[in-house]
Amino acid sequence: MDGYRKSGHAVYDIKYHVIWVTKYRYKVLQGHIAVKTRELIRQGCEARGITILQGSIGKDHIHLLLSCPPSIAPSKIMQYLKGRSSRLLQDEFPELKKRYWGQHLWARGYFCATVGTVTEEIIRNYIANQFNENNDDIFKIEE
């Protein structure tokens, strides 16, 4: 069971590839701002039990590969990381507060995809052959 993480009642391996961009794709994530952004994202992930497997900060976007517990929805992860980092970055860097006067550093949306070692085909075959029946029903009941 290498690579699996454990909590009180679950064993899991959940990974998300997430990307989000600055509002208007302004290239503001440079120098001290980029370093502080990385620090804030690391702190936020650590506080929620999220592991950063890989990450990069571009001038106008952030890419992360995250491993997280099943109790946290991807939308909540993004809400927390984007909200907290936006607020703290604008408090520390007045040039950001001036540029983003509406207090929205990040664009509204984000990209999120799951990552896994098992393909959909393998899962379908496992479920279909679990009871060794030759039934074509896609949602079986064990008898």
Backbone hydrogen bonds, N-H to C=O, Kabsch-Sander energy under -0.5 kcal/mol:
donor,donor_aa,acceptor,acceptor_aa,energy
4,Y,1,M,-1.3
5,R,12,Y,-3.4
7,S,10,A,-2.8
12,Y,5,R,-2.8
15,K,13,D,-0.5
15,K,115,V,-0.6
16,Y,66,L,-2.5
17,H,113,A,-3.1
18,V,16,Y,-0.6
18,V,64,L,-2.6
19,I,111,F,-2.0
20,W,62,I,-1.7
22,T,60,D,-2.2
23,K,105,L,-2.6
25,R,22,T,-2.1
26,Y,23,K,-1.5
28,V,26,Y,-1.6
29,L,59,K,-2.5
30,Q,28,V,-1.9
33,I,30,Q,-1.4
34,A,30,Q,-0.7
35,V,31,G,-2.0
36,K,32,H,-2.4
37,T,33,I,-2.3
38,R,34,A,-2.4
39,E,35,V,-2.1
40,L,36,K,-2.6
41,I,37,T,-2.4
42,R,38,R,-2.4
43,Q,39,E,-2.4
44,G,40,L,-2.6
45,C,41,I,-2.4
46,E,42,R,-2.4
47,A,43,Q,-2.3
48,R,44,G,-1.0
49,G,45,C,-0.6
49,G,46,E,-1.0
50,I,45,C,-3.0
51,T,67,S,-3.0
53,L,51,T,-0.8
53,L,65,L,-2.9
54,Q,65,L,-1.3
56,S,63,H,-2.4
58,G,56,S,-0.6
58,G,61,H,-2.7
62,I,20,W,-2.6
63,H,56,S,-2.6
64,L,18,V,-2.6
65,L,54,Q,-2.9
66,L,16,Y,-3.0
66,L,64,L,-0.6
67,S,51,T,-2.7
68,C,14,I,-1.7
72,I,69,P,-1.5
73,A,71,S,-0.6
77,I,73,A,-2.0
78,M,74,P,-2.4
79,Q,75,S,-2.4
80,Y,76,K,-2.4
81,L,77,I,-2.8
82,K,78,M,-2.7
83,G,79,Q,-1.9
84,R,80,Y,-2.2
85,S,81,L,-1.8
86,S,82,K,-2.2
87,R,83,G,-2.1
88,L,84,R,-2.5
89,L,85,S,-2.6
90,Q,86,S,-2.2
91,D,87,R,-1.6
92,E,88,L,-1.8
93,F,89,L,-2.5
96,L,93,F,-1.3
97,K,93,F,-1.4
98,K,94,P,-2.1
99,R,95,E,-1.8
100,Y,96,L,-3.1
101,W,98,K,-0.6
101,W,99,R,-0.7
103,Q,100,Y,-2.4
105,L,103,Q,-0.6
107,A,21,V,-2.6
111,F,19,I,-2.9
113,A,17,H,-1.9
115,V,15,K,-2.0
123,I,119,T,-1.9
124,R,120,E,-2.7
125,N,121,E,-2.5
126,Y,122,I,-2.4
127,I,123,I,-2.7
128,A,124,R,-2.8
129,N,125,N,-2.3
130,Q,127,I,-0.8
132,N,129,N,-1.0
